[in-house]
């Protein structure tokens, strides 16, 4: 599938306005870092309101019959052991970066010898020249860009959309973003902005301004309108609820958009699992479809909440290369006050589900029967490796340092973790994540009832 995750030379996406901005465009990232100040003279936002519309769209039916792919709204795709220290220098130290490749890099033995460093003035170009052919992930990023992601702060409107003939189809809305607060929904089609035909490019451009925007929206059989003010905002990455299957079995649904931002995300997860525990949830659906990964420690804390009475048993091991094997790190299950006694876990995934997301799935596999660790959607990204994180000059460097092995020593999923047989389900952009009618969640509920997705 043609997700933007395929562009992994440097995959920091600045999530403002409608689209996702590639960090290979340095101007785009720098512009995205600039704060938007609210203009007190502007009007306030208004929630989306709708009127009946005489023509119902047939787009959803047409989408199911086409090869249109949903672009991933990912931020950083990585598995990081710790956040790097703040830079103290203001220069790009080529020799230090080269030395990291020759020593701590997982494929250090494959690093080119006697490379002429004079030919490289930018860290990303040097990384591309040094990294192993199978390495799709090592990259450099500015501290500002990295901090924007890990702090769960951004600017703009907080939604992603794709151009179609009728306008710009909303495919993702960040939780608690300005777009979310006016009730813009996944599946909405933005048709006009300030009376101009809506396109992804126009929406992104307007998202850089501090002016109130009027939207005209097609929502199923209704014509809707609303107003949104692009601005700095904080967002969440966790949403949860309980749902019932057609056979009236109560199950948990957890949406987790990222593992980047340990303390904030942990607080959100604790709230979700406190509620699940009160509801005595024994089957849980975890929606990781756009989760590109993040913190090793946070992935471990999530695992603590999924399986009861596993304290002291192996979750996973971070295994460095032979020369650095003394750095190998074992993670074990620890006791949590809101641990669930889960009998079945179903993961909703796409090619954008990567790193820490895949780690959690792989780590669960040794502890539940095969039929009770269910992957629904599409094959995951395939990144069983992670980074420690280093600082030098104006950059953070994330070079591959280790592979991640589960309790059985398994880590060979470079081609992704495959979906459960019969559970290859197309991502459904015409329903909100967590909607029981959304194709992937609907299939998960069917699997719980019948043992199959179709």
QUIQUIUR-V893401 format. One line per field, one symbol per residue. ss: DSSP state (A for helix, B for strand, O for the rest). psi: psi as a letter, one per 40 degrees, with the letter a starting at -180 (. if undefined). burial: + if it has 16 or more other ideal C-beta (glycine too) atoms within 10 Angstrom, else -. A space follows every 50 residues. Layout:
# QUIQUIUR-V893401
ss->???
psi->???
burial->???
This chain:
# QUIQUIUR-V893401
ss->OOOAAAOOOOOOBBOOOOOOBBOOOAAAAAAAAOOOOOOOOOOOOBBBBB BBOOOOOOAAAAAAOOOOOOOOOOOOOBBBOOOOOOOOOOOOOAAAAAAA AAAOOOOAAAOOOOOOAAAOOOAAAAAAAAOOOOOOOOBBBBAAAAAAAA OOBBBBOOBBBBBBOOBBBBBBBOBOOAAAAOOOOOOOBBBBBOOBBOOA AAAAAAAOOOOBBBBBBBBOOBBBBBBBBOBBBBOBOBBBBBBBOOOOOB BBBBBBOOBOOAAAAAAAAAAAAAAAAAOOOOBBBBBOOOOOBBBAAAAA AAAAOOOOOOOOOBBBBBBOOAAAAAAOBBBBOOOOOOOOOOOBBBBBBO OOOOOAAAAAAAAAAOOOOAAABBBBBOOOOOOOBBBOOBBBOOBBBBOB BBBBBBOOOOOOOOOOOOOOOOOBOOOOOOOOOOOOOOAAAAAAAAAAAA OOOO
psi->ifieeegedhfhhhgibdahhheegdddddddehihhhheeiiiihihii iihdhiieddddddeiehihhhfibhgihhdihiiiieifihgddddddd decehdfdeehhifhhedehehddddddddiidehedhiiiidddddddd efiaibdfiiiihidebhhhehhhheidddeefhiheihhdihfeihhid ddddddeeifihhhihhhgbeihiiihihhiiiiiiehiiiiiiieefhh iihhhheiehgcddddddddddddddddefhehhhhhfdeheabhddddd ddddedhifeheihdihhhiiddfeeeihhhihihidfhighdhhhhhia eehibddddddddddeeiideeghhhbihidggfiiidhihhbeihhgih diihhaeeehegfdeihiiihefhhhhgeeiiheheehddddddddddde eie.
burial->+-+++--++++++++++++++++----++--+---+--------+--+-+ --------+---+----++++++++++++++-++-------+-+--++-+ +--+++++--+---+----+--++-++-++++--+++++++++-++-+++ -+-++++++++++---++++++++++++++-++++++++++-+----+++ -+++-+++---++-++++++--++-++++++++-++++++--+-+----- ++++++++++++-+++-+++-++--++---+-++++++++++++++++++ +++++++--+---++++++++--+------+++--+-+++-+-+++++++ ++++++++++++++++++----+++++++++++++++++++++-++++++ +++++++---+-+--++-++--+++++++++++++--+++++++++++-- --+-
